[in-house]
Every structure is written in C-alpha cells, then in structure tokens.
Amino acid sequence: QWDLETTNRITRQLSAPLSELSVPLAVPYLDEPPTPLHFYRDWVCPNRPCIIRNALQHWPALHKWSLPYLRATVGSTEVSVAVTPDGYADAVRGDRFVMPAELRLPLSSVLDVLEGSAQHPGVLYVQKQCSNLPNELPQLLSDLEPHVPWASEALGKMPDAVNFWLGEAAAVTSLHKDHYENLYCVVSGEKHFLLHPPSDRPFIPYELYTPATYQLTEEGTFEVVDEEAVEKVPWIPLDPLAPDLAQYPGYRRTQALRCTVRAGEMLYLPALWFHHVQQSHGCIAVNFWYDMEYDLKYSYFQLLDSLTKASGLD
Ligand SMILES: O=C(O)CCC(=O)C(=O)O
C-alpha cells in the first residue's frame, strides 16, 4: 500500500535523475542555426534549452525595427495592450489570480509612453498571445520570415502562433509553463529569462485562485473585478526573484537557470519548462509557438504532476 511518504519518495526519485542528466549550469549558445536533424536530436528530444546566434541575420526586422520605425509604419494601427498597476500580468494578488486590463490603443500611444513623451496609468505591455503579429500588425510581416524553417522541418509542423512583444521595463511575465516548443527571438533590446526544468515540478508550488481582471477606472486607478461563474485557476504563487522560502521550503531544492537573450539572438525554450521573464525598456521581440508532441515526455510530466499533487508536496 502506498502511503504519503512513499508517494513523496517516488516523486523525488522521478525528478532527480532527470534534472541531473539534462539540466546544464548555464544555457548553451549555438553560433549558427542547427540543421533540422541536429535541432531535433540535440535539443528538442532531450528537452534542453539553447540560445541560437546568427539565426535572424536575414530578417529585415533586425536592422529596421526601432521605436521610430514602428511609429512610422504601424503607429496608427490599433493593438491590444495589457495594462497592470505594477507590471505583473497573470499574477497572484492575495487570493486572486489577476489578469491584466486589456485596452485597444493605437501603437503610437504605447510608443509615446515608451519614449517618455506621454504618461499612462499603470504599466503597458503589447503581449496578446494569439498570433497578434499577423492578426494585429500584418504590415510588419514582410520584415521577417513567417516561421523558422529548420524548426518547422524538425517538428513537422508550422507554428500555432506568432506573437509580437513590446513593453516597458517594469512589465514582468510571472512564472508559468506552456505546452509549446517556443522559439523566442529578440529583435531589439534584451529579455531576461529565469528558467526551471519540468523536473523541478515537485518543488514549485501551485494553488487554486479565483480568476479576476484589472479594470482601469476613469480616474486612472485599478479595480480588481472577479470573473463571473468560472472555476478556480491553478497558478504558481511564488515569485522566483524573492521566493518565500518559509512558506515554500521545497523551492530550495530547485536550481534556477538564468539567461539574457540579446538583440539578434533566439532562445529555444523547450515545452513544459517554467519561465519568468523580464525585459529592457522598449524591448521588441517575436516568438513562434509550435505545439508540443504529446509523447512520453509529456506523459512523464503528467505523472510527475499527479504524484506531486498526491504527495502533498504542492
Ligand atoms: O516575453 C515575455 O514577457 C513572456 C514570454 C512567454 O511567456 C512565452 O513566450 O511563453
């Protein structure tokens, strides 16, 4: 019969060898894009991140995109902008999981704030993750490739989403994971990623929260409004920049991997890796989300997740 202690021990045993085998001390660099075979064999299959240099050289965006260029080409285009009082979108606040207010603004209004010529309440982040590049800013598409050919070839599919990211330095993406193979390309500025491998799951806490959304009032203040009649959302309460180790002592057993992705570099962020993201002011980035294979790696993660819940490690 399995008691809690056994489940706990099995959970740890399942996580340890994998993290020792596949987690490097730093994210390695490749000096050129890999072939599809090498990408699949050396990175996707073992679920290991890397930063790829010289993969975007041929994108006109790399030489053209700047805040003035965006103003001249797409300044009058309306985009969806996430606005939060403190820069934290999709974050735990008290007993709520709070999503950003979503405003429709001409991109020039965001550029005014980024360039310091105007003020707006809260922190602005153009970050709608539903292929906002082709859907909201199609004029920019001729400045880059619509996908990453060697990745599409390796993965045997086209990306599900191509997202455009532009925001203030205070805009933070809280720790989470996605079921996408993510090719994250920085065009201007830099992004700071804090990563945890999927094998750290037993030591990363999740709790259930009532979902809510920020609403911006006429006076420029923020209200937290509960979503109506929806189920609670599991989310990570821990801030990896200031972890509350008294409340979440298990987090000590993890090892965060930090990296900075600079203009012209592409991060391969494997599916199911936890990530927390910060950026330089006015950083411009594009990422490609390829749906992951629901294979043995996915099943391993589901098993680890179920055992973590069952053992009360959460
Ligand atoms: O750039 C960011 O702020 C977040 C990126 C992210 O979470 C993602 O690409 O999945």
PDBQT file of the ligand as one rigid body, heavy atoms in Angstrom, charges set to zero:
ROOT
HETATM    1  O1  LIG A 401       8.278  37.778 -23.074  1.00  0.00    +0.000 OA
HETATM    2  C1  LIG A 401       7.531  37.603 -22.135  1.00  0.00    +0.000 C 
HETATM    3  O2  LIG A 401       7.249  38.516 -21.337  1.00  0.00    +0.000 OA
HETATM    4  C2  LIG A 401       6.924  36.261 -21.867  1.00  0.00    +0.000 C 
HETATM    5  C3  LIG A 401       7.184  35.213 -22.898  1.00  0.00    +0.000 C 
HETATM    6  C4  LIG A 401       6.452  33.941 -22.633  1.00  0.00    +0.000 C 
HETATM    7  O3  LIG A 401       5.953  33.691 -21.556  1.00  0.00    +0.000 OA
HETATM    8  C5  LIG A 401       6.332  32.944 -23.691  1.00  0.00    +0.000 C 
HETATM    9  O4  LIG A 401       6.817  33.174 -24.803  1.00  0.00    +0.000 OA
HETATM   10  O5  LIG A 401       5.754  31.867 -23.427  1.00  0.00    +0.000 OA
ENDROOT
TORSDOF 0
